[in-house]
């Protein structure tokens, strides 16, 4: 038991990542975290002792496995920025390839751990020689069964997402970083928590054969006219003029509405509000509905399809590369290159983030540079401007919404948000103008990821008379709707024979890439072609189990639409879990 406790302390020190005393001691202020890191050090040692009847063997094997897990996480975070999770065990070849690209720097605790592991084996071999008598075999059986029962009981505890999220050891860890949040819970607890991700529930009646049979009705289609496709997801962008309850003193959307006169436009009903940007982002790039998979390995995506079609795949986010593990996951989605503050935009601004006045001119420059050799180009950018929080204490710019009928906090916050939107739209319009005379055909797609958060529980929407009760159809539509709009230059209009007279659909972000391909008159890959059939019946599938059928949001699918949804779940699960097939 002493050796198990010592092993736990060693693993917790490795878990800190920076090997600091402060982080190490923080675990002792969180009894649940400490206990759930101690248990995997005790149960395996005890179980192996009852099985082998040798203390040193039980310690040696258990400690070896747990130290390997701890150090693999340490080095993976150091080299790649994302933590070691259970599904990585099945990606050994990818991990080996990554390790070969870096030079490992071994910390002092690595050598200390080897020495303590060997010392523990020697001490137990010398001083812990007691064995249970063969005639008391039932004690060994009973002990092993108790260990198995304890492990089985706590399996659900380790899988409990609510319990995991409630453990807030955040005083010295940046829990917005995946790796730091993982470390704040201790490596062993976090790793065992990730095991549950291996068992993503298969849809009812799922089989690969069923999914393949459904998809066999379609064939991958090449892109016939290789025009450049440039996509920008605008952080927290929403057209509040959709609400007649809001009376504008002056119009913050004047430039935006003027641009829409040249665009194919529609609406998204996103899966989040005020945050969780990756829901819309990755739904668009993959066609997968909420919840998004973990992307611990290469995953099917439309980015891979563009690459297969000969496109250079590029992207930007003028924020930090570690946020939502974009630096790692975007590579797995197929991007050739992705630019962040750390590897690019830091050189263009002294601010923490590159805002639109820096971002859009740089995107125009990058586009001109990367398309000079005539290779078709696909890019996907996530902006940072409009990101919360918004100042609710004073007015930072122009007044767009009257103070009448709303609190001071609502007045300041909403106006400051609209100032950010108005400023960003100015640079977006200038950005669009740079493509007008381009001889190369280019199609631009813009869309908002989610609405902004306005006050605690979005109470400022309610102050302005807007129903945002997200469990009702009206509230869901008000709270989660964002716009998308597609613009094309004259060269693209000529090549693609585009039609701007039609109105875009109201859809989930997962169907937006298919909408873009429809606009360009492209068929796309098999997965997208199948999506179109589903979209005609259920164009919106919201995380709150809200669906759009026959143009109306509903909490319950009609009986005739249920088989369409069930088949979609089967095919989607297949696409999410069988990369390259």
C-alpha positions as a printed NumPy array, in Angstrom:
array([[  0.   ,   0.   ,   0.   ],
       [  2.869,   2.344,   0.743],
       [  4.399,   1.589,  -2.645],
       [  1.032,   2.302,  -4.305],
       [  0.716,   5.659,  -2.552],
       [  4.282,   6.55 ,  -3.522],
       [  3.473,   5.602,  -7.118],
       [  0.455,   7.924,  -7.022],
       [  2.6  ,  10.832,  -5.806],
       [  5.087,  10.208,  -8.591],
       [  2.362,  10.135, -11.247],
       [  0.853,  13.352,  -9.864],
       [  4.198,  15.122, -10.102],
       [  4.463,  14.076, -13.751],
       [  0.858,  15.211, -14.253],
       [  1.725,  18.822, -13.388],
       [  3.559,  19.173, -16.744],
       [  5.761,  21.959, -15.347],
       [  6.899,  19.799, -12.374],
       [  6.211,  22.673,  -9.981],
       [  5.586,  22.318,  -6.255],
       [  2.548,  24.601,  -6.454],
       [  0.7  ,  22.529,  -9.01 ],
       [  1.672,  19.33 ,  -7.228],
       [  0.269,  20.545,  -3.909],
       [ -2.942,  21.739,  -5.611],
       [ -4.059,  18.125,  -6.025],
       [ -4.165,  17.735,  -2.224],
       [ -6.744,  20.523,  -1.98 ],
       [ -9.135,  18.504,  -4.172],
       [ -9.927,  15.237,  -2.304],
       [-11.965,  13.753,  -5.164],
       [ -9.172,  14.308,  -7.672],
       [ -6.596,  12.899,  -5.261],
       [ -8.69 ,   9.801,  -4.528],
       [ -9.462,   9.093,  -8.192],
       [ -5.748,   9.267,  -9.016],
       [ -4.843,   7.085,  -6.036],
       [ -7.355,   4.334,  -6.784],
       [ -5.749,   3.196, -10.092],
       [ -2.47 ,   2.877,  -8.207],
       [ -3.97 ,   0.68 ,  -5.475],
       [ -6.434,  -1.613,  -7.257],
       [ -4.068,  -3.008,  -9.953],
       [ -1.305,  -3.623,  -7.41 ],
       [ -3.719,  -5.427,  -5.101],
       [ -5.282,  -7.425,  -7.929],
       [ -1.927,  -8.571,  -9.283],
       [ -0.776,  -9.445,  -5.774],
       [ -3.74 , -11.813,  -5.304],
       [ -3.128, -13.286,  -8.764],
       [  0.68 , -13.69 ,  -8.616],
       [  1.158, -13.919,  -4.818],
       [  4.275, -11.765,  -5.292],
       [  4.351,  -8.161,  -4.036],
       [  7.292,  -7.107,  -6.177],
       [  5.735,  -8.441,  -9.397],
       [  2.405,  -6.722,  -8.741],
       [  4.167,  -3.412,  -8.074],
       [  6.62 ,  -3.722, -10.965],
       [  3.963,  -4.376, -13.625],
       [  1.429,  -1.864, -12.315],
       [  3.983,   0.904, -11.849],
       [  5.438,   0.298, -15.313],
       [  2.048,   0.696, -17.011],
       [  1.04 ,   3.785, -15.004],
       [  4.4  ,   5.502, -15.451],
       [  4.289,   4.842, -19.189],
       [  0.827,   6.442, -19.366],
       [  2.059,   9.434, -17.35 ],
       [  5.183,   9.995, -19.435],
       [  3.492,   9.435, -22.78 ],
       [  1.074,  12.2  , -21.786],
       [  3.947,  14.421, -20.652],
       [  5.857,  14.055, -23.911],
       [  2.754,  14.242, -26.111],
       [  1.747,  17.549, -24.534],
       [  5.311,  18.834, -24.79 ],
       [  5.607,  17.916, -28.463],
       [  2.085,  18.314, -29.811],
       [  0.092,  20.25 , -27.24 ],
       [ -2.731,  17.729, -26.802],
       [ -3.051,  15.102, -24.058],
       [ -2.739,  11.33 , -24.242],
       [ -6.18 ,   9.736, -24.321],
       [ -7.297,   6.126, -24.459],
       [ -8.055,   6.15 , -28.181],
       [ -4.408,   7.065, -28.889],
       [ -3.532,   3.475, -28.079],
       [ -5.003,   2.547, -31.458],
       [ -2.953,   5.217, -33.255],
       [  0.5  ,   3.925, -32.462],
       [  1.752,   4.363, -36.027],
       [  0.677,   8.019, -36.105],
       [  2.316,   8.604, -32.735],
       [  5.548,   6.95 , -33.83 ],
       [  5.641,   9.127, -36.941],
       [  5.152,  12.257, -34.855],
       [  7.855,  11.278, -32.356],
       [ 10.298,  10.837, -35.2  ],
       [  9.929,  14.513, -36.114],
       [ 11.053,  15.85 , -32.724],
       [ 14.008,  15.654, -30.389],
       [ 12.943,  14.437, -26.955],
       [ 14.195,  16.342, -23.921],
       [ 13.966,  14.125, -20.838],
       [ 13.129,  15.939, -17.576],
       [ 14.781,  15.104, -14.281],
       [ 11.662,  13.326, -13.062],
       [ 12.046,  10.778, -15.864],
       [ 15.342,   9.505, -14.461],
       [ 14.124,   9.761, -10.883],
       [ 11.087,   7.664, -11.819],
       [ 13.205,   4.905, -13.305],
       [ 15.395,   4.886, -10.201],
       [ 12.412,   4.805,  -7.823],
       [ 10.726,   2.081,  -9.864],
       [ 13.823,  -0.103,  -9.641],
       [ 14.32 ,   0.744,  -5.954],
       [ 10.709,  -0.199,  -5.214],
       [ 11.149,  -3.565,  -6.901],
       [ 14.332,  -4.275,  -4.921],
       [ 12.829,  -3.248,  -1.579],
       [  9.664,  -5.279,  -2.114],
       [ 11.654,  -8.27 ,  -3.303],
       [ 13.799,  -8.035,  -0.166],
       [ 11.314,  -7.015,   2.541],
       [  7.793,  -7.877,   1.283],
       [  8.129, -11.603,   0.829],
       [  4.883, -12.731,   2.487],
       [  2.75 , -15.081,   0.41 ],
       [ -0.734, -16.359,   1.056],
       [ -0.623, -20.047,   1.9  ],
       [ -1.813, -22.373,  -0.864],
       [ -4.357, -23.873,   1.51 ],
       [ -5.918, -20.407,   1.75 ],
       [ -6.434, -20.12 ,  -1.99 ],
       [ -9.948, -18.868,  -1.328],
       [ -8.457, -15.696,   0.192],
       [ -6.678, -14.963,  -3.065],
       [ -9.827, -15.614,  -5.078],
       [-11.907, -13.449,  -2.753],
       [ -9.309, -10.665,  -2.803],
       [ -9.136, -10.694,  -6.616],
       [-12.928, -10.624,  -6.865],
       [-13.114,  -7.657,  -4.49 ],
       [-10.578,  -5.769,  -6.61 ],
       [-12.537,  -6.527,  -9.777],
       [-15.801,  -5.434,  -8.147],
       [-14.242,  -2.195,  -6.907],
       [-12.844,  -1.514, -10.372],
       [-16.206,  -2.248, -11.978],
       [-18.057,  -0.013,  -9.528],
       [-15.744,   2.93 , -10.127],
       [-15.768,   2.521, -13.924],
       [-18.987,   4.547, -14.042],
       [-17.461,   7.144, -11.718],
       [-14.519,   7.685, -14.053],
       [-16.874,   7.933, -17.039],
       [-19.121,  10.515, -15.333],
       [-18.756,  13.74 , -17.366],
       [-20.663,  15.764, -14.793],
       [-18.359,  14.701, -11.964],
       [-15.277,  15.369, -14.083],
       [-16.447,  18.872, -15.024],
       [-17.29 ,  19.717, -11.41 ],
       [-13.686,  19.151, -10.275],
       [-12.282,  22.665, -10.659],
       [ -8.582,  22.607,  -9.856],
       [ -8.084,  25.796, -11.858],
       [ -6.032,  28.108,  -9.631],
       [ -2.73 ,  27.214, -11.337],
       [ -3.971,  25.489, -14.502],
       [ -5.403,  27.187, -17.603],
       [ -8.446,  24.938, -17.924],
       [ -9.363,  26.488, -21.311],
       [ -6.483,  24.499, -22.747],
       [ -7.342,  20.837, -23.288],
       [ -3.943,  19.671, -22.069],
       [ -4.045,  21.89 , -18.973],
       [ -7.608,  20.906, -18.105],
       [ -6.531,  17.278, -18.48 ],
       [ -3.53 ,  17.903, -16.223],
       [ -5.616,  19.729, -13.61 ],
       [ -7.484,  16.464, -12.948],
       [ -4.333,  14.341, -12.82 ],
       [ -3.169,  12.16 , -15.698],
       [ -4.499,   8.864, -14.359],
       [ -7.987,  10.192, -13.622],
       [ -8.154,  12.003, -16.982],
       [ -6.884,   9.009, -18.929],
       [ -9.438,   6.672, -17.353],
       [-12.125,   9.279, -17.983],
       [-11.202,   9.229, -21.69 ],
       [-11.75 ,   5.448, -21.901],
       [-15.488,   6.049, -22.163],
       [-14.878,   7.842, -25.488],
       [-13.824,   4.502, -26.961],
       [-17.358,   3.285, -26.557],
       [-19.317,   5.902, -28.446],
       [-22.715,   4.323, -28.623],
       [-23.493,   2.813, -31.977],
       [-26.883,   3.784, -33.399],
       [-29.628,   1.216, -33.185],
       [-29.333,  -1.469, -35.883],
       [-25.876,  -0.187, -36.86 ],
       [-23.497,  -2.199, -39.007],
       [-20.842,  -1.199, -41.503],
       [-22.618,  -3.322, -44.088],
       [-25.848,  -1.356, -43.602],
       [-24.06 ,   1.991, -43.958],
       [-22.144,   0.83 , -47.021],
       [-25.331,  -0.436, -48.618],
       [-27.027,   2.941, -48.125],
       [-24.039,   4.8  , -49.567],
       [-23.68 ,   2.385, -52.504],
       [-26.46 ,   4.286, -54.28 ],
       [-23.986,   7.181, -54.778],
       [-20.579,   7.651, -56.391],
       [-17.912,  10.245, -55.629],
       [-17.955,  13.062, -58.176],
       [-15.   ,  15.264, -59.136],
       [-15.212,  19.043, -59.074],
       [-15.675,  19.898, -62.769],
       [-14.648,  23.584, -62.696],
       [-11.854,  24.213, -60.21 ],
       [-12.696,  27.636, -58.807],
       [-11.102,  28.976, -55.638],
       [-13.235,  28.577, -52.511],
       [-12.585,  30.972, -49.629],
       [-14.628,  30.523, -46.443],
       [-14.759,  32.767, -43.376],
       [-16.602,  31.887, -40.198],
       [-17.302,  35.14 , -38.352],
       [-17.057,  34.922, -34.592],
       [-20.344,  35.643, -32.777],
       [-21.875,  37.258, -35.869],
       [-25.61 ,  37.767, -35.833],
       [-27.989,  40.105, -37.644],
       [-30.011,  41.559, -34.774],
       [-32.105,  43.534, -37.246],
       [-34.12 ,  40.313, -37.619],
       [-35.804,  41.292, -34.336],
       [-38.47 ,  43.939, -34.806],
       [-38.361,  44.515, -31.035],
       [-34.961,  46.213, -31.407],
       [-35.238,  49.826, -32.559],
       [-31.963,  51.094, -33.968],
       [-30.939,  54.723, -33.474],
       [-28.547,  54.197, -36.393],
       [-27.982,  51.107, -38.51 ],
       [-24.865,  49.084, -37.617],
       [-25.642,  46.677, -40.47 ],
       [-25.814,  49.179, -43.355],
       [-22.712,  47.866, -45.144],
       [-23.711,  44.288, -44.455],
       [-27.184,  44.697, -45.935],
       [-25.719,  46.438, -48.985],
       [-23.368,  43.496, -49.519],
       [-26.257,  41.03 , -49.211],
       [-27.776,  42.557, -52.359],
       [-24.974,  40.769, -54.239],
       [-25.171,  37.493, -52.328],
       [-26.98 ,  34.19 , -52.072],
       [-28.219,  34.195, -48.482],
       [-29.758,  31.825, -45.966],
       [-29.903,  30.99 , -42.267],
       [-28.191,  28.532, -39.983],
       [-29.632,  27.215, -36.755],
       [-26.452,  26.582, -34.827],
       [-25.911,  24.293, -31.851],
       [-24.474,  26.796, -29.411],
       [-24.714,  30.39 , -28.237],
       [-21.94 ,  32.607, -26.933],
       [-19.305,  29.857, -27.115],
       [-18.4  ,  26.361, -28.293],
       [-17.346,  27.771, -31.643],
       [-16.072,  24.395, -32.786],
       [-19.616,  23.021, -33.011],
       [-20.386,  25.086, -36.129],
       [-16.769,  25.058, -37.317],
       [-16.279,  21.309, -37.401],
       [-19.851,  20.587, -38.452],
       [-19.193,  22.661, -41.572],
       [-15.837,  21.016, -42.299],
       [-17.085,  17.444, -41.807],
       [-20.853,  17.428, -42.247],
       [-21.272,  15.844, -38.795],
       [-24.075,  16.928, -36.482],
       [-23.833,  17.556, -32.741],
       [-22.065,  16.251, -30.734],
       [-18.803,  16.429, -32.637],
       [-16.403,  13.475, -32.319],
       [-13.118,  13.819, -30.434],
       [-10.909,  13.833, -33.557],
       [ -8.131,  11.884, -31.84 ],
       [ -7.045,  10.54 , -35.23 ],
       [ -7.465,  11.419, -38.895],
       [-11.165,  11.787, -39.629],
       [-13.179,  12.03 , -42.819],
       [-13.828,  15.644, -43.794],
       [-14.589,  17.822, -46.782],
       [-11.08 ,  19.265, -46.409],
       [ -9.665,  15.86 , -47.345],
       [-11.99 ,  15.855, -50.366],
       [-10.645,  19.23 , -51.543],
       [ -7.095,  17.902, -51.184],
       [ -7.969,  14.835, -53.249],
       [ -9.319,  17.183, -55.9  ],
       [ -5.942,  18.907, -56.194],
       [ -6.703,  21.927, -54.005],
       [ -4.24 ,  23.522, -51.656],
       [ -5.996,  23.565, -48.271],
       [ -5.164,  26.536, -46.102],
       [ -6.608,  28.301, -43.09 ],
       [ -6.252,  30.949, -40.42 ],
       [ -7.369,  31.755, -36.912],
       [ -5.898,  34.927, -35.379],
       [ -6.135,  33.412, -31.911],
       [ -4.078,  30.876, -29.995],
       [ -3.293,  27.559, -31.642],
       [ -4.027,  25.518, -28.504],
       [ -7.613,  26.662, -28.199],
       [ -9.888,  23.692, -28.94 ],
       [ -6.659,  21.876, -29.988],
       [ -6.979,  23.387, -33.465],
       [ -3.244,  23.079, -34.087],
       [ -3.526,  19.293, -33.864],
       [ -7.07 ,  18.583, -35.029],
       [ -6.987,  20.801, -38.133],
       [ -4.092,  18.728, -39.427],
       [ -6.132,  15.569, -38.884],
       [ -8.979,  17.138, -40.848],
       [ -6.687,  17.54 , -43.845],
       [ -5.369,  21.121, -43.827],
       [ -1.964,  21.542, -45.459],
       [ -1.297,  24.637, -43.354],
       [ -3.08 ,  26.598, -40.654],
       [ -1.953,  29.985, -39.368],
       [ -2.38 ,  31.135, -35.757],
       [ -1.047,  33.894, -33.542],
       [  1.895,  31.721, -32.531],
       [  3.122,  30.853, -36.031],
       [  2.067,  33.935, -38.003],
       [ -0.162,  36.731, -36.701],
       [  2.029,  37.514, -33.697],
       [  4.335,  39.297, -36.142],
       [  1.529,  41.546, -37.42 ],
       [  0.122,  43.011, -34.203],
       [  1.11 ,  43.964, -30.676],
       [ -2.338,  42.982, -29.348],
       [ -3.133,  39.559, -27.956],
       [ -5.246,  38.74 , -31.013],
       [ -5.274,  39.899, -34.629],
       [ -8.54 ,  41.738, -35.12 ],
       [-10.301,  42.261, -38.449],
       [ -8.336,  45.373, -39.408],
       [ -5.237,  43.133, -39.411],
       [ -6.824,  39.827, -40.411],
       [ -8.693,  40.668, -43.614],
       [ -5.862,  42.563, -45.379],
       [ -3.543,  39.682, -44.497],
       [ -6.013,  37.112, -45.848],
       [ -6.152,  39.042, -49.129],
       [ -2.347,  39.072, -49.312],
       [ -2.104,  35.346, -48.554],
       [ -4.721,  34.548, -51.191],
       [ -2.827,  36.486, -53.874],
       [  0.422,  34.786, -52.906],
       [ -0.927,  31.241, -52.714],
       [ -2.934,  31.386, -55.963],
       [ -0.102,  32.828, -58.055],
       [  0.793,  29.349, -59.38 ],
       [ -2.833,  28.683, -60.472],
       [ -3.299,  25.675, -58.157],
       [ -6.93 ,  25.678, -56.978],
       [ -7.229,  27.018, -53.462],
       [ -9.515,  26.234, -50.521],
       [ -9.199,  28.21 , -47.318],
       [-11.15 ,  28.327, -44.082],
       [-10.706,  31.143, -41.574],
       [-12.203,  31.629, -38.12 ],
       [-12.145,  35.301, -37.05 ],
       [-11.653,  36.519, -33.489],
       [-13.313,  39.945, -33.541],
       [-16.747,  39.984, -31.825],
       [-15.542,  37.436, -29.274],
       [-16.971,  37.97 , -25.79 ],
       [-16.786,  39.467, -23.207],
       [-18.322,  42.814, -24.12 ],
       [-17.952,  45.868, -21.908],
       [-21.117,  46.427, -19.852],
       [-19.825,  49.381, -17.805],
       [-19.406,  52.149, -20.383],
       [-20.004,  52.963, -24.032],
       [-16.895,  52.433, -26.165],
       [-18.196,  53.83 , -29.449],
       [-21.34 ,  54.869, -31.274],
       [-24.873,  54.408, -30.009],
       [-26.903,  52.02 , -32.146],
       [-29.598,  50.935, -29.687],
       [-31.549,  53.32 , -27.494],
       [-31.23 ,  53.245, -23.702],
       [-35.009,  53.364, -23.361],
       [-36.534,  50.366, -21.561],
       [-33.298,  48.498, -20.85 ],
       [-30.762,  48.493, -18.011],
       [-27.437,  50.317, -18.114],
       [-25.579,  47.005, -18.435],
       [-27.721,  45.871, -21.375],
       [-27.396,  49.257, -23.075],
       [-23.602,  49.323, -22.864],
       [-23.054,  45.663, -23.694],
       [-25.351,  45.463, -26.722],
       [-24.038,  48.722, -28.194],
       [-20.422,  47.685, -27.694],
       [-21.127,  44.373, -29.413],
       [-22.73 ,  46.217, -32.342],
       [-19.733,  48.565, -32.558],
       [-17.493,  45.538, -32.963],
       [-19.77 ,  44.073, -35.645],
       [-19.986,  47.369, -37.541],
       [-16.207,  47.843, -37.435],
       [-15.534,  44.273, -38.576],
       [-18.02 ,  44.527, -41.441],
       [-16.157,  47.559, -42.79 ],
       [-12.987,  45.468, -43.201],
       [-14.949,  42.475, -44.501],
       [-16.481,  44.585, -47.296],
       [-13.052,  45.944, -48.201],
       [-11.824,  42.338, -48.293],
       [-14.608,  41.322, -50.698],
       [-13.722,  44.264, -52.934],
       [-10.187,  42.878, -53.437],
       [-11.678,  39.923, -55.363],
       [-13.9  ,  41.859, -57.74 ],
       [-11.368,  42.277, -60.539],
       [ -9.522,  39.02 , -59.917],
       [ -9.145,  37.119, -63.182],
       [ -9.279,  33.819, -61.282],
       [-12.771,  32.613, -60.38 ],
       [-13.414,  32.73 , -56.636],
       [-16.425,  32.001, -54.452],
       [-16.586,  33.476, -50.947],
       [-18.721,  32.012, -48.16 ],
       [-19.28 ,  33.811, -44.861],
       [-21.295,  32.578, -41.899],
       [-21.753,  33.226, -38.189],
       [-20.874,  30.479, -35.746],
       [-23.361,  31.465, -33.043],
       [-25.164,  34.407, -31.488],
       [-23.433,  36.428, -28.765],
       [-24.207,  35.942, -25.096],
       [-26.107,  38.95 , -23.752],
       [-26.034,  38.849, -19.956],
       [-26.462,  36.036, -17.473],
       [-28.722,  33.397, -19.043],
       [-29.09 ,  35.835, -21.971],
       [-31.292,  38.082, -19.854],
       [-30.555,  41.167, -21.989],
       [-32.335,  39.584, -24.951],
       [-35.358,  39.273, -22.696],
       [-34.987,  42.91 , -21.595],
       [-35.347,  43.845, -25.247],
       [-38.491,  41.716, -25.509],
       [-36.991,  38.758, -27.384],
       [-38.079,  35.228, -26.487],
       [-34.946,  33.103, -25.997],
       [-36.452,  30.128, -24.176],
       [-34.366,  27.616, -26.082],
       [-36.634,  24.641, -25.398],
       [-39.456,  26.238, -27.381],
       [-39.437,  26.416, -31.201],
       [-39.617,  30.221, -31.22 ],
       [-36.962,  30.607, -28.545],
       [-34.657,  28.105, -30.26 ],
       [-34.95 ,  29.953, -33.561],
       [-34.348,  33.352, -31.938],
       [-31.359,  32.223, -29.896],
       [-29.525,  29.982, -32.349],
       [-30.107,  31.536, -35.795],
       [-27.12 ,  33.044, -37.629],
       [-26.757,  34.123, -41.276],
       [-24.696,  32.728, -44.118],
       [-24.062,  34.492, -47.409],
       [-22.202,  33.498, -50.563],
       [-20.548,  35.978, -52.94 ],
       [-18.783,  35.276, -56.245],
       [-16.692,  37.45 , -58.514],
       [-17.473,  37.927, -62.216],
       [-14.988,  35.238, -63.278],
       [-16.747,  32.654, -61.077],
       [-20.188,  33.764, -62.258],
       [-19.118,  33.145, -65.826],
       [-17.513,  29.761, -65.168],
       [-20.247,  28.387, -62.905],
       [-23.305,  30.087, -64.427],
       [-24.429,  31.036, -60.935],
       [-27.988,  31.844, -59.905],
       [-28.4  ,  34.552, -57.256],
       [-32.164,  34.799, -57.601],
       [-32.863,  31.836, -55.293],
       [-32.972,  32.103, -51.512],
       [-30.775,  29.831, -49.405],
       [-32.343,  27.283, -47.081],
       [-32.555,  27.327, -43.308],
       [-30.212,  24.497, -42.331],
       [-27.889,  23.097, -39.706],
       [-24.175,  23.995, -40.065],
       [-23.528,  20.336, -40.988],
       [-25.395,  20.896, -44.268],
       [-23.721,  24.202, -45.168],
       [-20.907,  22.741, -47.287],
       [-23.532,  20.865, -49.314],
       [-25.392,  24.178, -49.751],
       [-22.191,  25.761, -51.054],
       [-21.698,  22.897, -53.49 ],
       [-25.31 ,  23.229, -54.635],
       [-24.674,  26.898, -55.322],
       [-21.622,  25.972, -57.433],
       [-23.571,  23.144, -59.147],
       [-21.128,  20.508, -57.876],
       [-22.123,  17.001, -56.762],
       [-19.303,  16.367, -54.286],
       [-18.362,  13.17 , -52.41 ],
       [-20.709,  10.308, -51.559],
       [-21.277,  11.498, -47.976],
       [-22.41 ,  14.92 , -49.207],
       [-24.704,  13.453, -51.825],
       [-26.382,  11.341, -49.184],
       [-26.663,  14.389, -46.915],
       [-28.741,  16.161, -49.576],
       [-31.408,  13.482, -49.425],
       [-31.622,  13.834, -45.655],
       [-31.569,  17.637, -45.811],
       [-34.655,  17.648, -48.009],
       [-36.568,  15.979, -45.16 ],
       [-34.82 ,  17.249, -42.   ],
       [-32.743,  20.362, -42.834],
       [-32.151,  21.188, -39.146],
       [-31.032,  18.804, -36.397],
       [-30.414,  20.832, -33.26 ],
       [-28.523,  19.646, -30.177],
       [-31.611,  20.142, -28.03 ],
       [-33.401,  17.435, -30.036],
       [-35.181,  20.113, -32.046],
       [-35.796,  19.354, -35.723],
       [-37.056,  21.308, -38.678],
       [-39.628,  19.463, -40.77 ],
       [-41.831,  21.103, -43.411],
       [-40.331,  24.48 , -42.562],
       [-41.214,  24.361, -38.852],
       [-39.176,  23.548, -35.764],
       [-40.528,  20.705, -33.671],
       [-39.491,  18.711, -30.614],
       [-40.808,  15.506, -32.121],
       [-40.099,  14.023, -35.515],
       [-43.226,  12.88 , -37.353],
       [-43.461,   9.137, -37.751],
       [-42.771,   9.256, -41.493],
       [-39.489,  11.18 , -40.963],
       [-38.104,   8.968, -38.194],
       [-36.686,   6.273, -40.561],
       [-34.791,   8.999, -42.472],
       [-33.191,  10.193, -39.239],
       [-32.388,   6.645, -38.093],
       [-30.597,   5.859, -41.368],
       [-28.727,   9.164, -41.176],
       [-27.43 ,   8.253, -37.705],
       [-26.125,   4.941, -39.07 ],
       [-24.354,   6.497, -42.052],
       [-22.975,   9.39 , -40.004],
       [-21.523,   7.023, -37.4  ],
       [-19.854,   5.073, -40.202],
       [-18.351,   8.253, -41.692],
       [-17.133,   9.421, -38.294],
       [-15.394,   6.162, -37.406],
       [-14.001,   4.763, -40.681],
       [-11.451,   7.21 , -42.067],
       [-10.421,   6.581, -45.649],
       [-13.005,   3.878, -46.363]])
